[in-house]
């Protein structure tokens, strides 16, 4: 089990970014969560097998059609808590 904590910068709020990324995470069999940040960015913590997790992080740079991602900062780490699904919060 691997874990990636990412902060996504750019025009990523109000453009269906979280729903798009959550759907992708679920399709890849990942668990974790995603939320908006007060500064206009989006934060996500995703867990799963290495290859699907790398694909997820790679695709965060694309975003849905209305999004304009300028940067994705990702920290790879060992999970200290496990999630049973991928959820979108506030």
Contact map, one row per residue, 1 for C-alpha under 8 A:
111000000000000000000000000000000000000000000011110000000000000000000000000001100000000000
111100000000000000000000000000000000000000000011110010000000000000000000000111100000000000
111110000000000000000000000000000000000000001111000010000000000000000000000111100000000000
011111000000000000000000000000000000000000011110000010001000000000000000011110000000000000
001111100000000000000000000000000000000000111100000000000000000000000000011110000000000000
000111110000000000000000000000000000000000111000000000001000000000000001111000000000000000
000011111000000000000000000000000000000011110000000000000000000000000001110000000000000000
000001111101000000000000000000000000000011100000000000000001000000001111100000000000000000
000000111111000000000000000000000000000111000000000000000000000000001111000000000000000000
000000011111000000000000000000000000000110000000000000000000000000111110000000000000000000
000000001111101000000000000000000000000110000000000000000000000000111100000000000000000000
000000011111111110000000000000000000000111000000000000000000001000111000000000000000000000
000000000011111111000000000000000001000111000000000000000000000000100000000000000000000000
000000000001111110000000000000000000000000000000000000000000000000000000000000000000000000
000000000011111110000000000000000000000000000000000000000000000101100000000000000000000000
000000000001111111110000000000000000000000000000000000000000000101100000000000000000000000
000000000001111111111000000000000000000000000000000000000000001100100000000000000000000000
000000000000100111111100000000000110000001000000000000000000000000000000000000000000000100
000000000000000111111110000000000000000000000000000000000000000000000000000000000000000100
000000000000000111111111000000000000000000000000000000000000001100000000000000000000000000
000000000000000011111111100000000000000000000000000000000001001000000000000000000000000000
000000000000000001111111110000000100000000000000000000000000000000000000000000000000011100
000000000000000000111111111000000000000000000000000000000000000000000000000000000000000000
000000000000000000011111111100000000000000000000000000010000000000000000000000000000000000
000000000000000000001111111111100000000000000100000000010000000000000000000000000000010000
000000000000000000000111111111100000000000000000000000000000000000000000000000000000110000
000000000000000000000011111111000000000000000000000000000000000000000000000000000000000000
000000000000000000000001111111000000000000000000000110010000000000000000000000000000000000
000000000000000000000000111111100000000000000001000100000000000000000000000000000000000000
000000000000000000000000111111110000000000000111100110000000000000000000000000000000110000
000000000000000000000000110011111000000000000111000000000000000000000000000000000011111000
000000000000000000000000000001111100000000011110000000000000000000000000000000000111111000
000000000000000000000000000000111110000000011100000000000000000000000000000000000000011110
000000000000000001000100000000011111000001111000000000000000000000000000000000000000011110
000000000000000001000000000000001111100001110000000000000000000000000000000000000000000111
000000000000100000000000000000000111110111100000000000000000000000000000000000000000000011
000000000000000000000000000000000011111111100000000000000000000000000000000000000000000000
000000000000000000000000000000000001111110000000000000000000000000000000000000000000000000
000000000000000000000000000000000000111110000000000000000000000000000000000000000000000000
000000001111100000000000000000000001111111000000000000000000000000000000000000000000000000
000000111111100000000000000000000001111111100000000000000000000000000000000000000000000000
000000111001100001000000000000000111100111110000000000000000000000000000000000000000000000
000011110000000000000000000000000111100011111000000000000000000000000000000000000000000000
000111100000000000000000000000011110000001111100000000000000000000000000000000000000000000
001111000000000000000000000000011100000000111110000000000000000000000000000000000000000000
001110000000000000000000100001111000000000011111000010000000000000000000000000000000010000
111100000000000000000000000001110000000000001111100010000000000000000000000000100110000000
111000000000000000000000000011100000000000000111110110000000000000000000000000000000000000
110000000000000000000000000001000000000000000011111110000000000000000000000000000000000000
110000000000000000000000000000000000000000000001111111000000000000000000000000000000000000
000000000000000000000000000000000000000000000000111111100000000000000000000000000000000000
000000000000000000000000000111000000000000000001111111110000000000000000000000000000000000
011100000000000000000000000101000000000000000111111111111000000000000000000000000000000000
000000000000000000000000000000000000000000000000011111111100000000000000000000000000000000
000000000000000000000000000000000000000000000000001111111110000000000000000000000000000000
000000000000000000000001100100000000000000000000000111111111000000000000000000000000000000
000101000000000000000000000000000000000000000000000011111111100000000000010000000000000000
000000000000000000000000000000000000000000000000000001111111110000000000000000000000000000
000000000000000000000000000000000000000000000000000000111111111000000000000000000000000000
000000010000000000001000000000000000000000000000000000011111111000001001000000000000000000
000000000000000000000000000000000000000000000000000000001111111000001111000000000000000000
000000000000000000000000000000000000000000000000000000000111111100011000000000000000000000
000000000001000010011000000000000000000000000000000000000011111111111000000000000000000000
000000000000001110010000000000000000000000000000000000000000011111100000000000000000000000
000000000000000000000000000000000000000000000000000000000000001111100000000000000000000000
000000000000001100000000000000000000000000000000000000000000001111110000000000000000000000
000000000111101110000000000000000000000000000000000000000000001111111000000000000000000000
000000000111000000000000000000000000000000000000000000000000011001111100000000000000000000
000000011111000000000000000000000000000000000000000000000001111000111111000000000000000000
000000011110000000000000000000000000000000000000000000000000100000011111000000000000000000
000000011100000000000000000000000000000000000000000000000000100000001111100000000000000000
000001111000000000000000000000000000000000000000000000000001100000001111110000000000000000
000001110000000000000000000000000000000000000000000000000000000000000011111000000000000000
000111100000000000000000000000000000000000000000000000001000000000000001111100000000000000
000111000000000000000000000000000000000000000000000000000000000000000000111110000000000000
011110000000000000000000000000000000000000000000000000000000000000000000011111000000000000
011110000000000000000000000000000000000000000000000000000000000000000000001111100000000000
111000000000000000000000000000000000000000000000000000000000000000000000000111110000000000
111000000000000000000000000000000000000000000010000000000000000000000000000011111100000000
000000000000000000000000000000000000000000000000000000000000000000000000000001111100000000
000000000000000000000000000000000000000000000000000000000000000000000000000000111110000000
000000000000000000000000000000010000000000000010000000000000000000000000000000111111000000
000000000000000000000000000000110000000000000010000000000000000000000000000000001111110000
000000000000000000000000000000110000000000000000000000000000000000000000000000000111110000
000000000000000000000000010001110000000000000000000000000000000000000000000000000011111000
000000000000000000000100110001111100000000000100000000000000000000000000000000000011111100
000000000000000000000100000000111100000000000000000000000000000000000000000000000000111110
000000000000000001100100000000001110000000000000000000000000000000000000000000000000011111
000000000000000000000000000000001111000000000000000000000000000000000000000000000000001111
000000000000000000000000000000000011000000000000000000000000000000000000000000000000000111
